[in-house]
Amino acid sequence: MTQLKTPLTWEEFLALPQGDIIYELIDGEAIPKFKNDEMSPKFFHSSVTGALFLLLSTWAQPKGRVVIEWAIRLIRNQQDWIPVADLTYISYDRLPADWMEDTACPIAPELVIEIISPGQTFGEMTEKATDYLKAQVQRVWIIDTKAKTVTIFYPDALPQTKRGNDSLADSLLEGLELTPQQIFQQAKIP
């Protein structure tokens, strides 16, 4: 006899006990974000995460919050979807500064950043970026630490890949002056 699984709701997912493994809610199932040792964050991934947090937090201080690995409550294919982006920026316009709840981000942020881990492909991350955009995230950055690039995905334009001293300036992220080179230098990745 086949036993059918009942999909988890977002409430049930967020009530699961916390442990050492980071899970995302995908198609009603709790799926590990990093599926094996090959995909777990390595030095470059962790260094770029830290560098981006420092660089973006300084810029965002009066405007919003930058958070590392914060679950985001979204909808994908008419189902609850709770991805855990490597970094998230959400303005105080979208989520007020006095909002203080120990839960998933309740609305789509302006920016999510995903750093390609060993074992992940750019194609897989492009699919995830498309899902973020469909869920009303306004910008998605996919960072490739090997190629030292930042590919920016927009809801209404083709993606753009930036490298070296290319500017990451964006009208959505007013006042942010940053380049891929600055990110990788801050991360001390040669």
Secondary structure, DSSP 8 states (H G I E B T S, - for coil): ---------HHHHHHS---SS-EEEETTEEEESS-STTTS--HHHHHHHHHHHHHHHHHHTTTEEEEES-BB-EEETTEEEB-B-SEEEEETTTS-TT---SS-B-S--SEEEEE--TT--HHHHHHHHHHHHHTT-SEEEEEETTTTEEEEE-SSS--EEEETT-----GGGTT----HHHHHHHTT--
